[in-house]
Amino acid sequence: MPNFEFVKSSYSSGNGECVEVARNIPGTVAVRDSKDTDAPILQLIPGTWTAFLRLVSQHR
């Protein structure tokens, strides 16, 4: 497994209800639940992550 370097969003409220994202591996964006770091990691191609962020930002 790649050595992902996960970070939390600067928008995280600190209540533990957030995700962590790693973008340090070329061609992969990894996402995991910050409450369960041993759970499976979702790995996306960067274009898919960008499309997801675009959709989320339209619904805020």
C-alpha positions in Angstrom: 0.0 0.0 0.0 1.3 3.5 -0.8 2.4 5.7 2.0 -0.4 8.2 1.9 0.0 11.5 3.8 -3.5 12.3 4.9 -4.6 15.8 6.0 -7.9 17.2 7.3 -9.6 20.1 5.7 -9.0 23.5 7.1 -12.8 23.7 7.3 -12.9 20.8 9.7 -14.8 21.8 12.9 -12.8 19.5 15.1 -15.8 17.3 16.2 -14.4 14.2 14.5 -17.0 14.2 11.7 -14.7 14.7 8.7 -12.7 13.0 6.1 -9.0 13.1 5.4 -7.5 13.5 1.9 -4.0 12.5 0.6 -2.7 13.9 -2.6 1.0 13.0 -2.3 0.9 9.9 -4.6 0.9 10.9 -8.3 -2.3 10.0 -10.2 -4.2 9.2 -7.0 -6.4 11.1 -4.5 -7.0 9.0 -1.4 -9.9 9.7 1.0 -10.6 8.1 4.4 -12.8 8.5 7.4 -11.0 10.4 10.1 -12.8 8.5 12.8 -11.8 5.1 11.5 -8.3 5.3 10.0 -8.1 1.5 9.7 -11.2 1.4 7.4 -10.8 1.0 3.6 -9.4 3.9 1.7 -11.2 5.3 -1.3 -8.7 6.0 -4.1 -9.8 8.2 -7.0 -8.2 9.6 -10.1 -7.6 13.3 -9.8 -10.2 14.2 -12.4 -12.9 12.3 -10.5 -11.9 14.2 -7.3 -12.1 17.5 -9.1 -15.5 16.7 -10.4 -16.7 15.7 -6.9 -15.4 19.0 -5.4 -17.1 21.0 -8.2 -20.4 19.3 -7.4 -20.1 19.8 -3.7 -19.2 23.4 -4.0 -22.4 24.0 -6.1 -24.6 22.7 -3.3 -23.2 24.6 -0.3 
